């Protein structure tokens, strides 16, 4: 029976994520990740065939962590304000992962040379988000036309992400006031118009 690998792909991605959160995607090099993990550089090349592969896996991993947290809690929630505040709560608990997703753009991580399978996985996650937002527009507003989708997207993702991005960029705390503002904005935007 073979022995377990000393440096797993997941462990190396965690080290790469930490580097990206502190110094940006430019710091994510094969040698830099190996040094951060205390591993020989061959271990990184064994798990990832290129730097674009490693970068894309960092983005995919962070996005997957966020989506698992958000959708597990949002799926049955009947209050849109409570759905809107979930990204704020996640970012407070997982500041490093949030820093990668919100301080940088996907284009810095998902580059042309990344593996097609990773790019396909990320595209699938983005489609799932769009589908889920459509379902939430139906649940909270009773429709999913263009105006309802714009309203839902702004209330449940746009405003929360804008509120989180500033403290992540500046290294400040994500305050309870930020949560309150997100809740208030969502409650206002997601109110069904009276007839």
Secondary structure, 3 states (H helix, E strand, C coil): CCCCCCCCHHHHHHHHHHHHHHHCHHHCCHHHHHHHHCCCHHHHHHHCCCHHHHHHHHHHHHHHHHHHHHHHHHCCCCCHHHHHCHHHHHHHHCHHHHHHHHHCCHHHCCCCCCCHHHHHHHHHHHHHHHHHHHHHHHHHHCCCCHHHHHHHHHHHHHHHHHHHHHHHHHCCCCCHHHHHHHHHHHHHHCCCCCC
